[in-house]
């Protein structure tokens, strides 16, 4: 348990803020330890455990939950610095123990293509591993750089599924990028924001460099097909996600005006979860989701109605991007208070 949380450290922070009633959020991987965490914290506080899944630091409970607690303790993630959470939130990061050894990593895929300057990225739990990878690459004659983060990210090189600012800071310099993560969620997003090749090192498998180029090209083709279905839409539902770290009402209002200026009809709907039936019951011709962009780019097959990100709407109806696909990154959000 102590690999994930120092109970005494958290208790001291909660006492300092005068908290009495707290909401405890655990990712699915830590839920088997919920009784341990609850036992420790409930010695000093009234603890409410959230049974629902959550999507990271952008999702720290509903407004109703906020009204009933003094603070939130979220396990496994790091804060989003430029989000106003409304009430105190303690983030207990989980960083994977840095015992990675990259000495057997085959560098042939990047050597064969003549790549010499490598940008390094990581999902938060592999922050320490990124330093080891950088040292290994330098020992093998490569130039490396860990890209600069913007205000939505806490650390250089860190990425979220909705924000890849370290790629943008490195893109003009780097020949390619390498990301440390598990699965293809973060690496797919990384490849969607750059023309440079992105290689995934999946930390849950034997280490190898896996190019994301072909998979991302296929995803983009699917997105263009989905966008084409929306071209003749007359009625739009613009969804505003009420999660504190995804709330973009001003963007939704701007899009609604754009649609009305086109002589079409749009409504704004609030939602905390992306349930296709809730929107399809309204009988729209197109859904525009202004919260997490991965709802549209990753889960669109769940929807009978075409679903777009905000940037995709601007691409097809306002010509943004001049034919180049633009991934809808979240840089900042509106205050929900």
N, C-alpha and C positions, 0 to 999 in steps of 0.2 A: 504493500500500500504506500509506503513512503517513497517509492519511485515516482508517484504521481502527486502526492500531497503531503506537506508537513502540517499535520493537524494543529500543532501548537502555534505555528506561524499564522495560520488562517484565523484561529481563535483570537489571537492577539489583535489582528487587524479588525475583526468584527467587534471586539470589545471597544477598541479605540473609536470606532464610529458609532458606538452606542446601540448597535443592532440587537434586537431581541427575537425577531421572527425572520427567518431566512428561507430563500428558495435555493435548493441544491439541484444543479443540472449535471448529469453525467452522460457522456457519449455511450453508445451501445457497448463498446469494448470494455468500459469500466463498470457497467451496471451490475455485473456479478459481485462487485465489491461494495454495493450500495449499503449493506448492513454495517460494514466496517466504518464507512464514512459517517453514516447516520449516528452510530453509537458514539463516536468521538465528538461530533458537533452537538449532539443533543444533550450532552452533559452541561452545556452552557447556554444553548439557544433552543427555541422552538423551530424545528426543521420541517419544511415541506419539501418533499421529493417530487421532482417533475418526472412523470412516467413517459412523457412524449419524447420523440426524437427531436434533435435540433441541428441546425446547420452551421454552427460555429459562433464566433463572437458577434455576428450580426443578429443573432437570434437568442436573446437573453430573457425570454418570457413574454407573455402577453400583457397588455395594459391592465387587464383584470388582475393578473398575478402581481403586477407592480403595486397595485393599490393595497394588497394584503400583506406585503412583506417590507422589511426595512433594507434588505440587501440581497444580492444574488451571489452565489458561489458557483462558478462554472469551471468544470474540470477539462483539461486536455487542450485548451485553446489559448491564444494570446489576444490581448485587447486590440481593438481597432482604434488607434489614437484619436482620430478626428470625429468619432461618434459621441454625441451627448447621450449617455445612457439613462439619464433621468433620475436614477437612484444608484447608490454605490454598487459596483460589481467587482468581485475579486476573481481574477482569472488565474488559475493554477495551471501553468503550462506543463505539458509533457514533452520532454526532449528525449528521444531514443538514446540509450546509453551508447557513447561513442566508441564502439569496439569494432567498427568497420575496418576492413583491410582491403584496399583496392589493388593490391599488387598483382592479382590474377586477372584484372580487367583488361580485356582485349581492346586495344585502341585502333585496330585496323580500320573500322568504319570511318573514323575521322582522319586518319593518316592518308587513306586512299583518295580522299576528296581534297586533300591539301589544306585542311583546316588547321590553323595554327593559333588563332585567338579564340579562346573559349569563354563564354559567359556562363556563370554558375548560378543555379536557382535551386530552391528547395521548398517543400512544404514544412511547416513549422517543427514537426517532431524530428526532422533530420538536419537541424541547424548545425549541430556539432559535426556531423558527417560531412557537411559541405566544406568545412575547413580542411578535413583530411583529404577530400577529393582534390581540392585546390593544390595542396602540397604534392600529391601524387602526380598531377598533371604537370606541374612545374618541374618535378624531377625528371619527367620524360620529355622535356624540351618545349612544352607549350606555354604560351602566355595566357594568363587567366585574369578574370575580373568578376567580382561579386557586385551585381548592379545595385544602384541606389534606389531606395524605396521612396514612395511618396507618403502623404499624410495618412493614408488608410492602412499602411503597413508599419509594423513596429521595427522590423530589422531589415538591413540590406540583404538582398537576395531572396527574401521571403516572398512567396506568392500565395494568393487566395484564388479560389475558383472564379472570382469576379474582378481580380486586379493583378496585373502583371507589370507594374511600373518598373521593376528592375530590368526587364527585357528592354523597355523603351530607352532607358538610360544607357544601355550597352549596345543597342542594335547597330548603330553606325560604325562601331568599333569591332564587334565580334564577327567571326566567320560562322559560328554556330553557337548553340546553347546546350548545356546539359542540365537536366533537372533530377534531383533526388526526391522520390516520392514512392507511393504504393498505388498500383492500379494506374489507369490512364486519365483519371479525372483532371488532375492539375496539368499534366503534360499535354493533353488535348487542348485545353485552353491556351497554354503557352504557344503551341504551334499556330493556333488561330489568330494570334495577334502579331505574328512576324512572318516575313518571307524567308528568313534564315532558318536553316534546319534545326529542329529541336530533337535531342536524344534523351530518352528516359532511361535512368537506372532505377529499376523497380527494386526497392529495398527488401521486399518480401520474397525475392527469388535470387538464384545465383546471379551475380552481377554481370550484366552485359549491356551494351549500348543498343537501345531499340529506337530506331527512327520513327518519328510521329508524322512524317511528311505525307505518306500515302493515305493514312487514316484521316488526317485533317482535310486533305483534298476531297475525300469521299464525303466527309461531313459537310463541307462547304457546298458541294453539289446538291446534297439533300436540303440544305438551307435555301438555296436558290429555287429549288423546286417548290418548297413551301411558300416562299415569297411570291412566286408566280401565281399561286392559287389565290393570293390576297389582292391581286391587282384590280379586280372588278368589285371589290367589297364596297358596300354602301353603308353598312351599319357596323360600328366598331365598339368593342368594350375595352377600355383602357384600365388595366388592373394596377392598383397601388398596393404594394405589400406593406402591411402594418408592422412588420418586424422593425425594430428600432434601427438596425443597421442596413435596411433596404428601402427605407421610406423615401420615395422621390415624387412627392405630390406636385411640386413645381414643374417637373419634367412632364408629368401626365397632363397638367393643365396646358402646357405649351403644345403638346401633341394634339390635344382636343381642339385647340384653336386652329392648328394646321389643317385638321380634318374638316372642320366647319368652313374654313376658307376654300376648301376644295368642293364645297356644296354637298358634303356627306354628313352623316350623323354619328356622334360619338357620345358615350357616357363613361363616367369614371366610377369604378367599383373598387371597394376596399376588400382585402382578403388577407388572412394570416397563413393560409395554406393554398396551394395551387391544385384545387380539385376541379378537374375538367367539367364534371356535371354541373357544378355551380354556375359556370360561365355559359355552357352550352344550353342550359335551360332558358337563357335570355335570348336565344336564337340570333346571335351576331353572325356577321359574315367573316369577321376577323377579330382576333384577340391580340392586344398589345400588352405585354407584361413588362412593367417598369421595375420590378424587384430583381431578384437574382436572374441574370441572363441565362443561366444553365437550365432554367425551366423550359425556355423556348428551344435552346440549342440541343439539349440532351433528352428532354422528355416529350418532344412534340408528337411522337407517335401515339401518345395517350389521348391526343385531341383530335376530334373529327374536324374541327374548325381550324383553319390556318392560325398559327400563333407566332407572333413576331417579337423580337426585342425592339427597344426604342430605336437603336441604330439601324436595324433592318427596315423599319418603317421609313426612316429618313433616306435610306439608300434607294428604295424603290419608288417612293412618291416625291422625293425632293432631289434625287440624283446625287446624294452624298457619297463620296468615295470614288467617283468617276469609274465605276465598274469594279473596284477593288472591295473585297469583303471586309467589313468593319465589325469587329467583336465589340459588344456593348460592355465596356468596363465601368465599374462603379468607382468613382474617385472620391465623391463625398455624397452625403445624404442630407435631407431636411431634418430639422429638429422635430421630434414627434410630440413635444410638450406644448 
